[in-house]
């Protein structure tokens, strides 16, 4: 598939990062953030998103794994929203 030369973010729509399953997301939530949780995979166009429900009954959170081709400024903008 060809892409216009003036569209700098086309790679993010073409790159498929390794898929993370719910068990791996739960391990990541625990090791990176200290949150023991159940996770549920959510939909996403180019990121991998998980609903993280802490086992201690705390508020649910979102774990977002950005596509590696995503511009860091765009990923930061999405996270701040």
Secondary structure as UniProt FT lines:
FT   TURN            5..6
FT   TURN            8..9
FT   HELIX           10..14
FT   HELIX           22..33
FT   STRAND          37..42
FT   STRAND          48..54
FT   TURN            55..56
FT   STRAND          61..65
FT   TURN            68..69
FT   HELIX           72..80
//
